């Protein structure tokens, strides 16, 4: 056995330890994928009250790009918050790889989950807040279901799940990321200290 073989196995051990302690992925879904999904679903929730009527998808009977307090509170505000949070999580993925940003990631997950919850509760709460009628207009049962899923429950549920994933990811990997990779592999022999063995 030579020094080169020991050096190669040492590098492989460091690489395996680094991958294990970085914890970049859970299964096949990484935190970066969740961040992108958070941005996309939040953008949909924010824009659907304004662009939905363009292709015949108006839940409250308004026209395209109709600006109102109701549209702002139910769609635009939680959607904008979700987009910002998704971009924050995406920006933190670089810090995650070196073990930074755990608390901000967990906080971002909580805010994303709250924005998702508001997407679901908002249409029910807006008549109480503004004193106007129901957010969704009366329609055929299938159309009412499409409105609920497309405007409120769909984006809200997906955004809440993304937030919960970010919280779980942060709590699961916080302890592991706090242990430096060098400390994990410091017990492994280095090239300098391992003498060459004659074959």
C-alpha positions in Angstrom: 0.0 0.0 0.0 1.3 3.4 -0.9 0.8 7.0 0.4 -1.2 7.8 -2.7 -3.8 5.1 -1.8 -4.1 6.4 1.8 -4.4 10.0 0.5 -7.2 9.0 -2.0 -9.2 7.2 0.7 -8.7 10.3 3.0 -10.1 12.6 0.3 -13.0 10.3 -0.2 -13.8 10.2 3.6 -13.7 14.0 3.7 -16.0 14.3 0.7 -18.5 11.8 2.2 -18.4 13.6 5.6 -18.9 17.0 3.9 -21.9 15.7 1.9 -23.4 14.2 5.1 -23.0 17.3 7.2 -24.1 19.8 4.6 -27.4 18.0 4.1 -28.2 19.8 0.9 -31.1 17.5 -0.1 -33.8 15.6 1.6 -34.7 12.8 -0.7 -35.0 14.2 -4.2 -36.2 17.7 -3.2 -33.7 20.3 -2.1 -34.3 23.6 -0.3 -33.5 25.4 -3.5 -36.3 23.7 -5.3 -38.7 24.6 -2.5 -37.5 28.2 -2.7 -38.3 28.3 -6.5 -41.7 26.8 -5.9 -42.4 29.3 -3.2 -41.6 32.2 -5.6 -43.7 30.8 -8.4 -46.8 29.9 -6.4 -46.6 33.3 -4.5 -46.3 35.1 -7.8 -49.4 33.2 -9.1 -51.4 34.1 -6.0 -50.4 37.7 -6.2 -51.2 38.1 -9.9 -54.2 35.9 -10.5 -56.8 38.5 -9.3 -55.3 40.9 -11.9 -54.6 38.7 -14.9 -57.1 35.9 -14.3 -60.0 37.8 -15.9 -57.9 38.1 -19.1 -58.5 34.3 -19.8 -61.9 34.1 -18.2 -60.8 33.2 -14.6 -62.4 36.0 -12.5 -63.4 34.8 -9.0 -65.1 38.1 -8.0 -66.5 39.2 -11.4 -64.0 42.1 -11.9 -62.1 42.9 -15.0 -58.4 42.5 -15.7 -56.0 44.7 -13.8 -58.8 46.0 -11.5 -57.0 47.5 -8.5 -59.0 47.3 -5.3 -58.3 47.0 -1.6 -59.8 43.5 -1.6 -57.4 42.3 -4.4 -54.5 43.9 -2.6 -55.2 42.4 0.8 -56.3 38.9 -0.4 -53.8 38.4 -3.3 -51.1 41.0 -3.8 -49.8 41.4 -0.2 -49.5 37.7 0.7 -48.2 37.0 -2.8 -45.5 39.7 -2.6 -44.5 38.5 0.9 -44.2 35.0 -0.4 -42.1 36.1 -3.4 -39.7 38.0 -1.1 -39.5 35.0 1.3 -38.8 32.6 -1.6 -36.0 34.8 -2.9 -34.6 35.1 0.7 -34.6 31.3 1.0 -33.0 31.0 -2.4 -30.3 33.5 -1.4 -29.7 31.6 1.8 -29.0 28.3 0.0 -25.5 29.4 -0.6 -25.1 30.1 3.1 -26.8 26.8 3.9 -24.0 24.9 2.2 -21.4 26.4 4.6 -23.7 26.1 7.6 -24.9 29.7 8.0 -28.4 31.2 8.0 -30.3 28.6 10.0 -32.3 31.1 12.1 -33.2 33.3 9.2 -34.3 30.2 7.2 -36.6 29.0 9.9 -38.0 32.5 10.3 -38.6 32.7 6.5 -40.4 29.4 6.7 -42.7 30.7 9.4 -43.5 33.8 7.4 -44.1 31.7 4.2 -46.5 29.4 6.2 -48.4 32.5 7.5 -48.7 34.0 4.0 -50.1 30.6 2.8 -52.5 30.6 5.7 -53.7 34.1 4.8 -54.3 33.0 1.2 -56.7 30.5 2.6 -58.4 32.6 5.3 -58.2 36.0 3.5 -61.3 35.5 1.2 -63.4 34.5 4.3 -62.0 37.4 6.4 -62.1 40.2 3.9 -65.9 40.8 4.2 -65.4 41.3 8.0 -62.4 43.6 7.4 -63.8 45.8 4.6 -67.6 45.4 5.2 -68.2 44.4 1.6 -69.9 41.3 0.4 -68.3 37.9 -0.2 -65.0 37.8 -2.1 -66.1 35.0 -4.5 -69.2 35.5 -6.7 -71.9 32.9 -6.8 -71.2 30.4 -9.6 -71.8 26.8 -10.6 -70.3 24.3 -8.1 -67.4 23.3 -10.4 -66.6 27.0 -11.1 -66.7 27.8 -7.3 -64.3 24.9 -6.7 -62.0 26.2 -9.4 -62.1 29.7 -7.9 -61.4 28.5 -4.4 -58.5 26.2 -5.5 -57.0 28.7 -8.0 -57.3 31.8 -5.9 -57.1 30.7 -2.3 -56.7 27.1 -1.2 -54.3 26.0 -3.9 -51.7 28.7 -3.5 -52.2 28.9 0.2 -51.8 25.2 0.8 -48.7 24.9 -1.4 -47.1 28.0 0.2 -47.8 26.7 3.7 -46.2 23.3 2.9 -43.2 25.1 1.4 -42.9 27.1 4.6 -43.2 24.0 6.8 -40.5 22.3 4.6 -38.1 25.2 5.2 -38.8 25.1 9.0 -38.2 21.4 9.1 -35.2 21.6 6.9 -33.6 24.3 9.2 -34.4 22.4 12.4 -33.2 19.1 11.0 -29.9 20.4 9.7 -29.1 23.1 12.3 -27.1 20.8 14.6 -25.3 19.0 11.8 -24.3 22.3 10.1 -23.0 23.7 13.4 -20.3 20.9 13.5 -17.4 21.9 11.2 -16.5 19.4 8.6 -12.8 19.7 9.6 -13.7 18.6 13.2 -15.5 15.6 11.8 -12.6 14.5 9.7 -9.7 15.6 12.0 -9.5 12.0 13.4 -8.6 10.7 9.9 -4.9 10.4 9.3 -3.4 13.0 7.0 -0.9 12.4 4.2 2.0 14.0 6.2 1.6 11.7 9.2 1.0 8.4 7.5 4.3 6.7 6.5 4.5 4.9 3.2 4.2 1.1 3.5 6.2 -1.1 1.1 4.1 -3.5 -1.0 
